[in-house]
Amino acid sequence: MKKIIRSFAILLFFSFHIFAQTHNDAVLARVTLQDKTSRDASGKLNTLSAAEHLFRADVYSANRQFPQAREHWQKILDNYSTEAAAMPKVLFGIARSYMWEREYQKAVFWFDKLTKDYLGTKEGREGLAYKGASYVRMNKNAEAAITYEQYTIMFPNGEKIESAYLNLIDSLREAKKYDEANAWVDKTRLKFSGLPTEMNALQARLRMEIYRGNWDKAISAAEMMLNLRDFGGSMTSADEVKYLKAFATEKGGRKSEAIAVYSSIADTPTSYYGGLATEKLKQLGLTTLANNRASSIPSSYASSYPIIYRAEILRYAKPRKIDPRFILAIMKQESSFRARAKSPSAARGLLQLVYDTAVKYNANAGFPNIEADDLYIPATNIAIGSAYIADLKNQFNDLYEAIAASYNGGEDNAARWLERSKPKEAGIFASEVGFAETKNYVFKVMNNFRVYRQLYTEELVKK
């Protein structure tokens, strides 16, 4: 009975304390100081109460200081193994921390421990889904497909059931099991008929057939989606599907039809694919048509797209061959130019850098010693952010869409989406982005970039 009461107390502690405080800078500073005094003469962390270890681990984890978080989680494993209520959270936290650090083999090991004993918990169910995601990032797509299929069987109403179906389709595709992938598109449509997931499954088929160069099948999938019409809540849009249809039509040698479809996508300042369609028309030799339909950015937009921290941006971006206007496009989306901004995921400052990313680039940026709070200093944030973006630019062959996707969704994910893109051009890549948040982020950043390029020179002088 005492164990049950103690476990219940731990859960109450979580519910009313942790989630409100973990990302607070003052709490992080306090916990860091407490950790320094909670050690023996050899520097080994003392055993505290289970609740205190859990709290400190959560504070560190929320601020992306994962080694420190794992030190506290390990203390719970070593000293409170009978606290059944805490175990799923501890194992999930350790596994996810390794996943964040891109240590996917270690993540799978801990997800396996979690799902072996606690599969019936919410953490266990999520752990199974994240185990599949870890396999994907290891390029073990067949194993990922097996894991996602296991989720669909065991948890037909689970929290991640829709993503399990969609991830299963893409995993089979990446494993080059195209017939099986198409079969799962049909299964997904049947289970989620009339829901956004049905449209997402068809979009997965459309992307796959474009990748394979099956132009007629791609056109057929696009037409089916356009006939369904209801794109609300899905990860795609009529503009995207029209663009992909036009692309497949053009590749299939039907130029006049492709021109008609490209022309049907309205070009407005907020339409990413409208801008790409205009560029396609120029490439097809229809310069006059393209110029007539191109959106014009009114000068009144300048108040919403300001030039701020100009000297710092030019100082750190130009030598790294980054268009300074892209830095502003990221900054506008990330922080709305607020130097003291901090997100719930512990991203800080103008370019919303997380500490574990910043420490990979701080020396290269000229700041050999930094603390997390230094990321609130504009010059420091811009310098380290520029070094980071320059590295992404090199990784992704100057494709700004991929840089934006990586910035929001992670390098491994962006690399996988780029690998799935054939050809590796902007519109095809954007359609392959697999997270709704990241896809919307790419569109917003690229639209910001487009406006900045129309309003200002590369020296950040108003045109």
VENQUI-V127442 format. One record per residue. N is the residue number from 1. PHI is phi in whole degrees, 0 to 359 (none if undefined). OMEGA is omega in radians with two decimals (none if undefined). D_LAST is the distance of its C-alpha to the last C-alpha in whole Angstrom. Layout:
n=N phi=PHI omega=OMEGA d_last=D_LAST
n=N phi=PHI omega=OMEGA d_last=D_LAST
This chain:
n=1 phi=none omega=3.12 d_last=74
n=2 phi=299 omega=3.13 d_last=72
n=3 phi=297 omega=-3.14 d_last=70
n=4 phi=296 omega=3.14 d_last=69
n=5 phi=298 omega=-3.13 d_last=68
n=6 phi=297 omega=3.12 d_last=66
n=7 phi=297 omega=3.13 d_last=64
n=8 phi=296 omega=3.11 d_last=63
n=9 phi=297 omega=3.11 d_last=63
n=10 phi=297 omega=-3.14 d_last=60
n=11 phi=296 omega=3.09 d_last=58
n=12 phi=298 omega=3.11 d_last=58
n=13 phi=303 omega=3.09 d_last=57
n=14 phi=301 omega=-2.97 d_last=54
n=15 phi=298 omega=-2.99 d_last=53
n=16 phi=256 omega=-3.06 d_last=53
n=17 phi=241 omega=-2.82 d_last=52
n=18 phi=297 omega=-2.98 d_last=50
n=19 phi=293 omega=3.12 d_last=47
n=20 phi=278 omega=-2.96 d_last=46
n=21 phi=242 omega=-2.88 d_last=46
n=22 phi=298 omega=-3.07 d_last=45
n=23 phi=264 omega=-3.12 d_last=41
n=24 phi=286 omega=-3.09 d_last=42
n=25 phi=297 omega=-3.13 d_last=41
n=26 phi=294 omega=3.12 d_last=44
n=27 phi=293 omega=3.09 d_last=46
n=28 phi=300 omega=3.14 d_last=45
n=29 phi=298 omega=3.14 d_last=46
n=30 phi=295 omega=-3.12 d_last=49
n=31 phi=295 omega=3.12 d_last=50
n=32 phi=299 omega=3.10 d_last=49
n=33 phi=294 omega=3.13 d_last=51
n=34 phi=298 omega=3.13 d_last=54
n=35 phi=297 omega=-3.14 d_last=54
n=36 phi=294 omega=-3.11 d_last=55
n=37 phi=263 omega=-3.12 d_last=58
n=38 phi=259 omega=-3.09 d_last=59
n=39 phi=230 omega=3.09 d_last=60
n=40 phi=275 omega=-3.06 d_last=64
n=41 phi=299 omega=-3.14 d_last=64
n=42 phi=273 omega=3.14 d_last=63
n=43 phi=92 omega=-3.14 d_last=60
n=44 phi=284 omega=-3.12 d_last=61
n=45 phi=294 omega=3.09 d_last=59
n=46 phi=290 omega=3.05 d_last=62
n=47 phi=278 omega=3.13 d_last=63
n=48 phi=254 omega=3.05 d_last=62
n=49 phi=292 omega=3.12 d_last=62
n=50 phi=301 omega=-3.12 d_last=61
n=51 phi=298 omega=-3.14 d_last=59
n=52 phi=292 omega=3.08 d_last=57
n=53 phi=299 omega=-3.14 d_last=57
n=54 phi=296 omega=-3.14 d_last=55
n=55 phi=297 omega=-3.12 d_last=53
n=56 phi=296 omega=3.10 d_last=52
n=57 phi=299 omega=-3.14 d_last=51
n=58 phi=294 omega=3.11 d_last=49
n=59 phi=299 omega=3.13 d_last=47
n=60 phi=297 omega=-3.11 d_last=46
n=61 phi=296 omega=3.14 d_last=45
n=62 phi=296 omega=3.10 d_last=43
n=63 phi=259 omega=3.04 d_last=41
n=64 phi=60 omega=3.00 d_last=41
n=65 phi=253 omega=-2.90 d_last=44
n=66 phi=288 omega=3.09 d_last=46
n=67 phi=301 omega=3.12 d_last=49
n=68 phi=294 omega=3.11 d_last=50
n=69 phi=297 omega=-3.10 d_last=50
n=70 phi=295 omega=3.10 d_last=52
n=71 phi=300 omega=3.14 d_last=54
n=72 phi=283 omega=3.09 d_last=55
n=73 phi=299 omega=3.14 d_last=55
n=74 phi=295 omega=3.10 d_last=58
n=75 phi=298 omega=3.10 d_last=60
n=76 phi=290 omega=3.11 d_last=60
n=77 phi=299 omega=-3.08 d_last=61
n=78 phi=282 omega=-2.95 d_last=64
n=79 phi=238 omega=-3.08 d_last=65
n=80 phi=227 omega=-3.06 d_last=65
n=81 phi=295 omega=3.13 d_last=65
n=82 phi=274 omega=3.13 d_last=67
n=83 phi=279 omega=-3.03 d_last=65
n=84 phi=301 omega=-3.10 d_last=64
n=85 phi=294 omega=-3.08 d_last=61
n=86 phi=272 omega=-2.97 d_last=59
n=87 phi=301 omega=-3.14 d_last=60
n=88 phi=301 omega=3.14 d_last=57
n=89 phi=294 omega=-3.13 d_last=54
n=90 phi=296 omega=-3.12 d_last=55
n=91 phi=296 omega=3.10 d_last=55
n=92 phi=296 omega=3.14 d_last=52
n=93 phi=299 omega=3.13 d_last=50
n=94 phi=297 omega=-3.12 d_last=51
n=95 phi=298 omega=-3.12 d_last=51
n=96 phi=293 omega=3.14 d_last=47
n=97 phi=296 omega=3.09 d_last=46
n=98 phi=292 omega=3.10 d_last=47
n=99 phi=295 omega=3.10 d_last=45
n=100 phi=299 omega=-3.13 d_last=42
n=101 phi=275 omega=3.10 d_last=43
n=102 phi=67 omega=3.04 d_last=43
n=103 phi=261 omega=-2.91 d_last=47
n=104 phi=289 omega=3.10 d_last=48
n=105 phi=296 omega=3.09 d_last=51
n=106 phi=294 omega=3.12 d_last=52
n=107 phi=299 omega=3.13 d_last=50
n=108 phi=300 omega=3.13 d_last=53
n=109 phi=304 omega=-3.10 d_last=56
n=110 phi=283 omega=3.04 d_last=55
n=111 phi=296 omega=3.09 d_last=54
n=112 phi=298 omega=3.11 d_last=57
n=113 phi=298 omega=3.14 d_last=59
n=114 phi=296 omega=-3.05 d_last=58
n=115 phi=287 omega=3.12 d_last=58
n=116 phi=295 omega=-3.03 d_last=62
n=117 phi=251 omega=-3.01 d_last=63
n=118 phi=227 omega=-3.08 d_last=61
n=119 phi=297 omega=-3.11 d_last=59
n=120 phi=283 omega=3.12 d_last=60
n=121 phi=270 omega=3.09 d_last=58
n=122 phi=299 omega=3.10 d_last=54
n=123 phi=297 omega=3.12 d_last=53
n=124 phi=295 omega=3.11 d_last=56
n=125 phi=297 omega=3.12 d_last=54
n=126 phi=295 omega=3.12 d_last=51
n=127 phi=299 omega=3.10 d_last=52
n=128 phi=296 omega=3.12 d_last=53
n=129 phi=295 omega=-3.14 d_last=50
n=130 phi=289 omega=3.03 d_last=48
n=131 phi=297 omega=3.06 d_last=50
n=132 phi=299 omega=3.13 d_last=49
n=133 phi=296 omega=3.10 d_last=46
n=134 phi=294 omega=3.08 d_last=47
n=135 phi=300 omega=3.11 d_last=49
n=136 phi=302 omega=-3.10 d_last=46
n=137 phi=290 omega=3.04 d_last=44
n=138 phi=270 omega=-3.08 d_last=47
n=139 phi=64 omega=3.04 d_last=46
n=140 phi=257 omega=-2.97 d_last=50
n=141 phi=288 omega=3.10 d_last=49
n=142 phi=296 omega=3.10 d_last=52
n=143 phi=295 omega=3.10 d_last=53
n=144 phi=298 omega=-3.13 d_last=51
n=145 phi=300 omega=3.11 d_last=52
n=146 phi=299 omega=-3.12 d_last=55
n=147 phi=294 omega=3.13 d_last=54
n=148 phi=295 omega=3.10 d_last=52
n=149 phi=295 omega=3.07 d_last=55
n=150 phi=302 omega=3.13 d_last=57
n=151 phi=298 omega=-3.11 d_last=55
n=152 phi=297 omega=-3.13 d_last=55
n=153 phi=282 omega=-3.03 d_last=59
n=154 phi=280 omega=-3.06 d_last=59
n=155 phi=230 omega=-3.08 d_last=57
n=156 phi=298 omega=3.08 d_last=56
n=157 phi=239 omega=-3.12 d_last=55
n=158 phi=293 omega=-3.09 d_last=53
n=159 phi=300 omega=-3.08 d_last=50
n=160 phi=247 omega=-3.06 d_last=48
n=161 phi=294 omega=-3.12 d_last=50
n=162 phi=293 omega=3.13 d_last=47
n=163 phi=293 omega=3.10 d_last=45
n=164 phi=298 omega=3.10 d_last=48
n=165 phi=298 omega=-3.08 d_last=49
n=166 phi=291 omega=3.11 d_last=45
n=167 phi=294 omega=3.09 d_last=45
n=168 phi=296 omega=3.10 d_last=49
n=169 phi=301 omega=-3.11 d_last=47
n=170 phi=292 omega=3.11 d_last=44
n=171 phi=296 omega=3.10 d_last=47
n=172 phi=296 omega=3.09 d_last=49
n=173 phi=299 omega=-3.10 d_last=46
n=174 phi=289 omega=3.02 d_last=45
n=175 phi=276 omega=-3.14 d_last=49
n=176 phi=64 omega=3.04 d_last=49
n=177 phi=261 omega=-2.95 d_last=52
n=178 phi=293 omega=-3.14 d_last=50
n=179 phi=296 omega=3.10 d_last=53
n=180 phi=295 omega=3.10 d_last=53
n=181 phi=299 omega=3.13 d_last=50
n=182 phi=295 omega=3.09 d_last=50
n=183 phi=297 omega=3.12 d_last=53
n=184 phi=286 omega=2.98 d_last=52
n=185 phi=300 omega=-3.13 d_last=49
n=186 phi=295 omega=3.10 d_last=52
n=187 phi=297 omega=-3.14 d_last=53
n=188 phi=294 omega=3.11 d_last=50
n=189 phi=299 omega=-3.13 d_last=50
n=190 phi=293 omega=-3.09 d_last=53
n=191 phi=289 omega=-3.03 d_last=53
n=192 phi=244 omega=-3.10 d_last=50
n=193 phi=305 omega=3.11 d_last=50
n=194 phi=81 omega=3.14 d_last=48
n=195 phi=256 omega=3.14 d_last=46
n=196 phi=305 omega=-3.12 d_last=43
n=197 phi=296 omega=3.07 d_last=44
n=198 phi=297 omega=3.12 d_last=46
n=199 phi=295 omega=3.11 d_last=42
n=200 phi=295 omega=3.12 d_last=41
n=201 phi=293 omega=3.10 d_last=44
n=202 phi=294 omega=3.09 d_last=43
n=203 phi=294 omega=3.06 d_last=40
n=204 phi=297 omega=3.08 d_last=41
n=205 phi=295 omega=3.13 d_last=43
n=206 phi=301 omega=3.12 d_last=40
n=207 phi=298 omega=-3.12 d_last=39
n=208 phi=296 omega=-3.11 d_last=42
n=209 phi=290 omega=3.03 d_last=43
n=210 phi=294 omega=3.11 d_last=39
n=211 phi=303 omega=-3.10 d_last=40
n=212 phi=279 omega=-3.11 d_last=43
n=213 phi=76 omega=3.08 d_last=42
n=214 phi=271 omega=-2.94 d_last=44
n=215 phi=297 omega=-3.13 d_last=42
n=216 phi=295 omega=3.11 d_last=44
n=217 phi=293 omega=3.09 d_last=45
n=218 phi=295 omega=3.12 d_last=42
n=219 phi=299 omega=3.13 d_last=41
n=220 phi=298 omega=3.11 d_last=44
n=221 phi=297 omega=3.13 d_last=43
n=222 phi=296 omega=-3.12 d_last=40
n=223 phi=294 omega=3.08 d_last=42
n=224 phi=299 omega=3.14 d_last=44
n=225 phi=294 omega=-3.14 d_last=41
n=226 phi=294 omega=3.09 d_last=40
n=227 phi=288 omega=3.08 d_last=43
n=228 phi=293 omega=2.98 d_last=44
n=229 phi=71 omega=-3.01 d_last=40
n=230 phi=275 omega=-3.13 d_last=41
n=231 phi=264 omega=-3.09 d_last=38
n=232 phi=302 omega=3.11 d_last=38
n=233 phi=82 omega=-3.14 d_last=38
n=234 phi=271 omega=3.14 d_last=38
n=235 phi=268 omega=-3.14 d_last=36
n=236 phi=228 omega=-3.10 d_last=34
n=237 phi=211 omega=3.10 d_last=33
n=238 phi=298 omega=3.13 d_last=33
n=239 phi=298 omega=3.14 d_last=30
n=240 phi=296 omega=-3.11 d_last=31
n=241 phi=295 omega=3.08 d_last=34
n=242 phi=299 omega=-3.14 d_last=33
n=243 phi=298 omega=-3.14 d_last=31
n=244 phi=293 omega=3.07 d_last=34
n=245 phi=296 omega=3.13 d_last=36
n=246 phi=298 omega=3.13 d_last=34
n=247 phi=299 omega=3.14 d_last=33
n=248 phi=296 omega=3.12 d_last=37
n=249 phi=295 omega=3.10 d_last=38
n=250 phi=298 omega=-3.14 d_last=35
n=251 phi=295 omega=3.11 d_last=37
n=252 phi=281 omega=3.06 d_last=40
n=253 phi=87 omega=-3.11 d_last=40
n=254 phi=253 omega=-2.97 d_last=39
n=255 phi=299 omega=-3.07 d_last=36
n=256 phi=296 omega=3.09 d_last=36
n=257 phi=293 omega=3.13 d_last=37
n=258 phi=298 omega=3.13 d_last=34
n=259 phi=300 omega=3.14 d_last=32
n=260 phi=297 omega=-3.13 d_last=33
n=261 phi=288 omega=3.06 d_last=33
n=262 phi=304 omega=-3.09 d_last=29
n=263 phi=292 omega=-3.12 d_last=28
n=264 phi=281 omega=3.13 d_last=30
n=265 phi=268 omega=-3.08 d_last=28
n=266 phi=297 omega=3.12 d_last=25
n=267 phi=261 omega=3.09 d_last=21
n=268 phi=232 omega=-3.14 d_last=20
n=269 phi=301 omega=-3.11 d_last=18
n=270 phi=255 omega=-3.14 d_last=21
n=271 phi=258 omega=3.12 d_last=23
n=272 phi=298 omega=-3.09 d_last=22
n=273 phi=288 omega=3.05 d_last=25
n=274 phi=297 omega=3.09 d_last=23
n=275 phi=294 omega=3.11 d_last=20
n=276 phi=295 omega=3.13 d_last=23
n=277 phi=297 omega=3.09 d_last=25
n=278 phi=298 omega=3.11 d_last=22
n=279 phi=296 omega=3.11 d_last=21
n=280 phi=296 omega=3.13 d_last=25
n=281 phi=296 omega=3.06 d_last=25
n=282 phi=296 omega=-3.14 d_last=23
n=283 phi=297 omega=3.12 d_last=25
n=284 phi=275 omega=3.05 d_last=28
n=285 phi=90 omega=-3.10 d_last=27
n=286 phi=258 omega=-3.03 d_last=26
n=287 phi=297 omega=-3.12 d_last=23
n=288 phi=297 omega=3.11 d_last=23
n=289 phi=300 omega=-3.13 d_last=24
n=290 phi=297 omega=-3.13 d_last=21
n=291 phi=295 omega=-3.12 d_last=19
n=292 phi=291 omega=-3.09 d_last=20
n=293 phi=264 omega=-3.07 d_last=21
n=294 phi=298 omega=3.14 d_last=18
n=295 phi=289 omega=3.11 d_last=16
n=296 phi=251 omega=-3.12 d_last=13
n=297 phi=269 omega=3.13 d_last=12
n=298 phi=295 omega=-3.14 d_last=12
n=299 phi=297 omega=3.13 d_last=10
n=300 phi=295 omega=3.11 d_last=13
n=301 phi=294 omega=-3.04 d_last=13
n=302 phi=302 omega=-3.13 d_last=11
n=303 phi=293 omega=3.12 d_last=14
n=304 phi=269 omega=-3.14 d_last=16
n=305 phi=234 omega=-3.03 d_last=13
n=306 phi=283 omega=2.95 d_last=13
n=307 phi=261 omega=-3.08 d_last=12
n=308 phi=226 omega=-3.06 d_last=16
n=309 phi=56 omega=-3.08 d_last=18
n=310 phi=302 omega=-3.08 d_last=15
n=311 phi=299 omega=-3.12 d_last=18
n=312 phi=293 omega=-3.13 d_last=20
n=313 phi=295 omega=3.12 d_last=18
n=314 phi=296 omega=-3.10 d_last=17
n=315 phi=296 omega=-3.02 d_last=21
n=316 phi=260 omega=-3.09 d_last=22
n=317 phi=271 omega=-3.04 d_last=20
n=318 phi=301 omega=-3.14 d_last=19
n=319 phi=297 omega=3.13 d_last=22
n=320 phi=265 omega=3.10 d_last=23
n=321 phi=60 omega=3.01 d_last=21
n=322 phi=257 omega=3.05 d_last=19
n=323 phi=295 omega=-3.10 d_last=16
n=324 phi=303 omega=3.14 d_last=15
n=325 phi=292 omega=3.07 d_last=13
n=326 phi=289 omega=3.06 d_last=17
n=327 phi=302 omega=3.12 d_last=18
n=328 phi=295 omega=3.13 d_last=16
n=329 phi=297 omega=3.08 d_last=17
n=330 phi=293 omega=-3.08 d_last=21
n=331 phi=299 omega=3.12 d_last=21
n=332 phi=299 omega=-3.10 d_last=20
n=333 phi=287 omega=-3.03 d_last=22
n=334 phi=285 omega=-2.97 d_last=25
n=335 phi=229 omega=-3.01 d_last=25
n=336 phi=53 omega=3.05 d_last=22
n=337 phi=70 omega=3.13 d_last=22
n=338 phi=264 omega=-3.06 d_last=25
n=339 phi=295 omega=-3.10 d_last=27
n=340 phi=262 omega=-3.10 d_last=30
n=341 phi=293 omega=3.03 d_last=30
n=342 phi=218 omega=-3.10 d_last=33
n=343 phi=268 omega=3.06 d_last=34
n=344 phi=300 omega=3.11 d_last=37
n=345 phi=265 omega=3.03 d_last=37
n=346 phi=72 omega=2.99 d_last=37
n=347 phi=279 omega=-2.98 d_last=33
n=348 phi=236 omega=2.91 d_last=32
n=349 phi=81 omega=-3.01 d_last=29
n=350 phi=302 omega=-3.11 d_last=25
n=351 phi=258 omega=3.04 d_last=25
n=352 phi=49 omega=3.11 d_last=29
n=353 phi=272 omega=3.01 d_last=31
n=354 phi=270 omega=-2.98 d_last=34
n=355 phi=298 omega=-3.08 d_last=37
n=356 phi=291 omega=3.00 d_last=38
n=357 phi=282 omega=-3.10 d_last=35
n=358 phi=302 omega=-3.09 d_last=34
n=359 phi=288 omega=3.05 d_last=37
n=360 phi=276 omega=-3.01 d_last=37
n=361 phi=235 omega=-3.02 d_last=33
n=362 phi=297 omega=-3.13 d_last=34
n=363 phi=294 omega=3.11 d_last=36
n=364 phi=298 omega=-3.14 d_last=33
n=365 phi=276 omega=3.12 d_last=30
n=366 phi=98 omega=3.12 d_last=32
n=367 phi=233 omega=-2.98 d_last=34
n=368 phi=296 omega=-3.13 d_last=38
n=369 phi=232 omega=3.12 d_last=39
n=370 phi=226 omega=2.92 d_last=38
n=371 phi=252 omega=-3.09 d_last=39
n=372 phi=303 omega=-3.10 d_last=38
n=373 phi=293 omega=3.11 d_last=36
n=374 phi=296 omega=-3.13 d_last=34
n=375 phi=288 omega=3.04 d_last=32
n=376 phi=277 omega=3.12 d_last=31
n=377 phi=279 omega=-3.03 d_last=30
n=378 phi=307 omega=-3.09 d_last=26
n=379 phi=297 omega=3.13 d_last=26
n=380 phi=295 omega=-3.12 d_last=29
n=381 phi=297 omega=-3.12 d_last=27
n=382 phi=293 omega=-3.14 d_last=24
n=383 phi=296 omega=-3.12 d_last=26
n=384 phi=291 omega=3.10 d_last=29
n=385 phi=299 omega=3.12 d_last=26
n=386 phi=293 omega=3.09 d_last=24
n=387 phi=297 omega=3.12 d_last=28
n=388 phi=295 omega=-3.13 d_last=29
n=389 phi=296 omega=3.10 d_last=26
n=390 phi=297 omega=3.10 d_last=26
n=391 phi=296 omega=3.10 d_last=29
n=392 phi=297 omega=3.13 d_last=29
n=393 phi=299 omega=3.10 d_last=26
n=394 phi=292 omega=-3.13 d_last=29
n=395 phi=296 omega=-2.99 d_last=31
n=396 phi=249 omega=2.98 d_last=30
n=397 phi=52 omega=3.04 d_last=28
n=398 phi=68 omega=3.10 d_last=25
n=399 phi=278 omega=-3.02 d_last=25
n=400 phi=296 omega=3.07 d_last=22
n=401 phi=300 omega=3.14 d_last=24
n=402 phi=291 omega=3.08 d_last=28
n=403 phi=298 omega=3.14 d_last=26
n=404 phi=297 omega=3.14 d_last=25
n=405 phi=297 omega=3.12 d_last=29
n=406 phi=294 omega=-3.11 d_last=30
n=407 phi=301 omega=-3.11 d_last=29
n=408 phi=265 omega=-2.98 d_last=30
n=409 phi=252 omega=3.11 d_last=33
n=410 phi=101 omega=-3.06 d_last=34
n=411 phi=295 omega=-3.11 d_last=34
n=412 phi=296 omega=3.11 d_last=38
n=413 phi=294 omega=-3.14 d_last=37
n=414 phi=298 omega=3.11 d_last=33
n=415 phi=296 omega=3.12 d_last=35
n=416 phi=292 omega=3.12 d_last=38
n=417 phi=296 omega=3.11 d_last=35
n=418 phi=290 omega=3.10 d_last=34
n=419 phi=297 omega=3.12 d_last=37
n=420 phi=284 omega=-3.07 d_last=38
n=421 phi=273 omega=3.07 d_last=35
n=422 phi=217 omega=0.02 d_last=36
n=423 phi=285 omega=-3.09 d_last=34
n=424 phi=271 omega=3.13 d_last=32
n=425 phi=241 omega=-2.90 d_last=28
n=426 phi=304 omega=-3.04 d_last=26
n=427 phi=294 omega=3.11 d_last=28
n=428 phi=292 omega=3.11 d_last=31
n=429 phi=301 omega=-3.09 d_last=31
n=430 phi=302 omega=3.13 d_last=29
n=431 phi=292 omega=-3.10 d_last=32
n=432 phi=275 omega=-3.13 d_last=34
n=433 phi=300 omega=-2.92 d_last=33
n=434 phi=263 omega=3.10 d_last=36
n=435 phi=248 omega=-3.12 d_last=36
n=436 phi=301 omega=-3.14 d_last=34
n=437 phi=299 omega=-3.10 d_last=33
n=438 phi=292 omega=3.13 d_last=31
n=439 phi=297 omega=3.09 d_last=30
n=440 phi=297 omega=3.11 d_last=28
n=441 phi=298 omega=3.12 d_last=27
n=442 phi=301 omega=-3.14 d_last=25
n=443 phi=300 omega=-3.09 d_last=24
n=444 phi=293 omega=3.14 d_last=22
n=445 phi=296 omega=-3.11 d_last=21
n=446 phi=291 omega=3.04 d_last=19
n=447 phi=292 omega=3.03 d_last=18
n=448 phi=301 omega=-3.13 d_last=16
n=449 phi=299 omega=3.13 d_last=15
n=450 phi=297 omega=3.12 d_last=14
n=451 phi=296 omega=3.13 d_last=12
n=452 phi=300 omega=3.14 d_last=10
n=453 phi=292 omega=3.13 d_last=9
n=454 phi=281 omega=-3.07 d_last=8
n=455 phi=269 omega=-2.98 d_last=6
n=456 phi=226 omega=3.02 d_last=5
n=457 phi=283 omega=3.12 d_last=6
n=458 phi=291 omega=3.03 d_last=10
n=459 phi=271 omega=3.12 d_last=10
n=460 phi=64 omega=3.04 d_last=9
n=461 phi=249 omega=-3.09 d_last=6
n=462 phi=296 omega=-3.13 d_last=4
n=463 phi=286 omega=none d_last=0
